[in-house]
Amino acid sequence: MDEPVFVIHGVGNRDRDGFTQTVAALEAAAELTLRPVYWGDLGADDTFVDLALPSRRTAGLRDDVPDDTAGSPRDADTVGVLAALLHHHTSSGPDTDLPQAVRQGVRDALDTEADDGLRTGPGDPDTEQFVLDTLAKQWPATRWLSSTDDEALLCETGRAIADAVKADTDDSWTGLRGPGTDREQQHSLIRRRLADLDRIAGAAMQAVAGRANHALRTRYGPATTRFLGDVLVYQRHRETIQARVRDQIAAVDPRLGTGPDHRVRVAAHSLGGVIAVDMATAQDPLWISSLVTFGSQPAYFHLCDPRGGQLTPYSLDAPVTLPPSLARWTNLWQPLDVLAFAASGIFRLDDGTSPVDVPLPHTASAGLWTHSEYWNMPQLASAVADALRPPG
């Protein structure tokens, strides 16, 4: 009988029976003997994590308004809105120059034509220039409008300012041309209206961002929380979790993984791949003949914080050489899985070759959160079988 392949799960797994069933399905598809290695009960305790999350009321959202974005296809719209806000409200700082879109809005409002086709007073170039000059001086004082590049919003801002100036003058507009024009009053009007519009724009942006924040937390928050929580727990309790893995391997055969003559085969998802690589490169290593990781982060973690054991820090002149205790490594990733990282650019096996990075196709049904979709992909079973089936 073939030696079993031990399957280590990743973050956020709190269902031992469900994981066992998942491994059984993968076993049947890959036609290999697989053994689940469960450590989820040692992961993060997220029982009360909701107490640390901003509530709808904290985010400025009415509790009596139904949230029709969370858990629905419109989540994608919410993500898009938030992305647009993050794009427009840039970290590069406010634009102190009056944007062209604002100028165009002012010109559009002041350069109107009467019904008979004759140009009316608002087209007076002195008035237009006065409004533009005043806006340019006041623009750096805005908090929100100066931090957006949304042309529609900026153009409507210019229009609204110009319309306010028009409404505050004589209907015939003759007062704008005569020596009695109160430019100081108009200056004050522009300044007040611009401040009002800036405040309204800020309130709207924050309200949309608050709703998007709530929707994103509702749909993706639990997975994100458990990912971060389990990573933090593993960093602090690495020995305890690795001991669980060793115990479950030893329960099958105490010799497995103990030396070059008793290597073990491993498949690991997400943080499980980090666990496997950490164990294979420790001072007292788990000897692995073939490793398959999917949606995993060993390379990323090592770049951010060198893992120690037998590994050296990465440098451009010298990729990290893996010890002979890790003989083969196939790393699978999906293009939309933001928690999956390549390994071949960072590591080299003991024989000088690189780990094999294998991209898996994205399935449309997976949506935006693809990190857990590997288990459902037929390509995973075939990739595991190809990488872990004994030669011959």
PETA-V686553 format. One record per residue. N is the residue number from 1. RES is the residue in one small letter. D_LAST is the distance of its C-alpha to the last C-alpha in Angstrom with 1 decimal. Layout:
# PETA-V686553
n: (N;N)
res: (RES;RES)
d_last: (D_LAST;D_LAST)
This chain:
# PETA-V686553
n: (1;2;3;4;5;6;7;8;9;10;11;12;13;14;15;16;17;18;19;20;21;22;23;24;25;26;27;28;29;30;31;32;33;34;35;36;37;38;39;40;41;42;43;44;45;46;47;48;49;50;51;52;53;54;55;56;57;58;59;60;61;62;63;64;65;66;67;68;69;70;71;72;73;74;75;76;77;78;79;80;81;82;83;84;85;86;87;88;89;90;91;92;93;94;95;96;97;98;99;100;101;102;103;104;105;106;107;108;109;110;111;112;113;114;115;116;117;118;119;120;121;122;123;124;125;126;127;128;129;130;131;132;133;134;135;136;137;138;139;140;141;142;143;144;145;146;147;148;149;150;151;152;153;154;155;156;157;158;159;160;161;162;163;164;165;166;167;168;169;170;171;172;173;174;175;176;177;178;179;180;181;182;183;184;185;186;187;188;189;190;191;192;193;194;195;196;197;198;199;200;201;202;203;204;205;206;207;208;209;210;211;212;213;214;215;216;217;218;219;220;221;222;223;224;225;226;227;228;229;230;231;232;233;234;235;236;237;238;239;240;241;242;243;244;245;246;247;248;249;250;251;252;253;254;255;256;257;258;259;260;261;262;263;264;265;266;267;268;269;270;271;272;273;274;275;276;277;278;279;280;281;282;283;284;285;286;287;288;289;290;291;292;293;294;295;296;297;298;299;300;301;302;303;304;305;306;307;308;309;310;311;312;313;314;315;316;317;318;319;320;321;322;323;324;325;326;327;328;329;330;331;332;333;334;335;336;337;338;339;340;341;342;343;344;345;346;347;348;349;350;351;352;353;354;355;356;357;358;359;360;361;362;363;364;365;366;367;368;369;370;371;372;373;374;375;376;377;378;379;380;381;382;383;384;385;386;387;388;389;390;391;392)
res: (m;d;e;p;v;f;v;i;h;g;v;g;n;r;d;r;d;g;f;t;q;t;v;a;a;l;e;a;a;a;e;l;t;l;r;p;v;y;w;g;d;l;g;a;d;d;t;f;v;d;l;a;l;p;s;r;r;t;a;g;l;r;d;d;v;p;d;d;t;a;g;s;p;r;d;a;d;t;v;g;v;l;a;a;l;l;h;h;h;t;s;s;g;p;d;t;d;l;p;q;a;v;r;q;g;v;r;d;a;l;d;t;e;a;d;d;g;l;r;t;g;p;g;d;p;d;t;e;q;f;v;l;d;t;l;a;k;q;w;p;a;t;r;w;l;s;s;t;d;d;e;a;l;l;c;e;t;g;r;a;i;a;d;a;v;k;a;d;t;d;d;s;w;t;g;l;r;g;p;g;t;d;r;e;q;q;h;s;l;i;r;r;r;l;a;d;l;d;r;i;a;g;a;a;m;q;a;v;a;g;r;a;n;h;a;l;r;t;r;y;g;p;a;t;t;r;f;l;g;d;v;l;v;y;q;r;h;r;e;t;i;q;a;r;v;r;d;q;i;a;a;v;d;p;r;l;g;t;g;p;d;h;r;v;r;v;a;a;h;s;l;g;g;v;i;a;v;d;m;a;t;a;q;d;p;l;w;i;s;s;l;v;t;f;g;s;q;p;a;y;f;h;l;c;d;p;r;g;g;q;l;t;p;y;s;l;d;a;p;v;t;l;p;p;s;l;a;r;w;t;n;l;w;q;p;l;d;v;l;a;f;a;a;s;g;i;f;r;l;d;d;g;t;s;p;v;d;v;p;l;p;h;t;a;s;a;g;l;w;t;h;s;e;y;w;n;m;p;q;l;a;s;a;v;a;d;a;l;r;p;p;g)
d_last: (14.3;12.3;14.6;16.7;17.1;20.8;22.8;26.0;28.7;31.1;34.9;37.3;35.4;37.9;36.5;34.2;34.0;33.4;30.5;29.0;29.3;27.8;24.7;24.5;24.7;22.0;19.8;20.5;19.9;16.6;15.3;14.5;16.7;19.3;22.3;25.4;27.1;30.7;33.4;35.7;38.6;38.8;39.3;42.5;45.5;46.7;49.2;52.2;50.8;53.0;56.0;55.0;54.4;57.4;59.0;60.3;63.8;62.7;61.3;64.6;63.4;65.6;64.2;65.8;64.0;60.8;57.7;56.4;53.6;51.4;48.7;49.6;48.5;51.3;49.4;48.1;51.8;52.5;49.6;51.0;54.5;53.4;51.5;54.6;56.7;54.5;54.6;58.4;59.3;57.8;57.6;59.2;62.6;65.4;66.5;70.1;70.9;72.2;69.4;70.2;69.4;72.2;74.6;73.8;74.5;77.8;78.8;77.8;80.0;82.9;82.8;83.6;85.9;88.7;88.8;91.2;88.8;90.9;89.2;90.4;91.1;87.7;86.7;88.9;87.0;88.6;87.4;83.9;83.8;85.3;82.6;79.8;81.3;81.8;78.2;76.8;78.8;77.7;74.0;72.7;74.1;71.8;68.8;66.7;67.9;67.6;63.9;62.9;62.2;62.4;64.8;66.0;67.0;68.7;70.6;71.9;72.9;75.0;76.5;77.4;79.2;81.1;82.1;83.4;85.6;86.8;87.7;89.6;92.0;94.8;93.7;95.3;93.4;96.6;96.4;93.3;95.3;98.5;99.5;99.5;95.8;94.5;91.4;91.2;90.9;88.2;86.3;86.4;85.3;82.3;81.3;81.5;79.7;76.9;76.5;76.5;73.9;71.7;72.0;71.2;68.1;66.9;67.4;65.5;62.6;62.4;62.7;59.9;57.7;58.6;57.6;54.4;53.7;54.3;52.1;49.2;49.5;49.8;46.6;44.4;46.2;44.4;40.9;42.3;44.1;41.2;39.0;41.7;42.6;39.1;38.6;41.9;41.2;37.8;39.5;42.1;40.0;36.6;36.4;37.2;34.5;31.9;33.0;32.4;28.8;28.2;30.1;27.9;24.7;26.4;27.5;24.0;23.3;25.8;23.4;21.1;21.7;24.1;22.5;19.7;18.3;18.5;17.4;17.6;16.2;19.2;20.3;24.0;26.9;30.0;31.5;28.5;26.6;29.6;29.4;25.7;26.3;29.6;27.9;25.1;27.8;30.5;32.1;30.4;27.1;24.5;21.3;18.8;15.2;15.1;18.3;19.2;23.0;25.0;28.8;29.0;31.4;30.2;31.2;34.6;35.4;34.7;36.9;39.7;39.6;37.2;35.2;35.8;33.6;31.7;32.2;34.9;36.9;35.9;37.9;37.8;37.5;34.7;32.0;30.8;28.2;25.9;25.4;22.2;22.1;20.7;17.5;16.5;18.8;18.9;22.5;23.7;27.3;29.9;32.8;35.5;34.1;36.6;34.8;31.5;31.1;28.8;27.1;26.3;29.9;30.6;27.6;25.5;22.5;22.9;21.2;23.7;21.7;22.9;21.6;20.5;23.4;22.7;25.9;26.0;28.8;32.0;33.1;36.8;37.1;36.0;39.3;40.0;38.2;34.5;33.3;32.5;31.2;27.6;27.0;28.4;26.3;23.5;22.1;21.6;19.2;17.1;17.2;16.3;13.4;12.1;13.0;12.0;8.9;6.5;3.8;0.0)
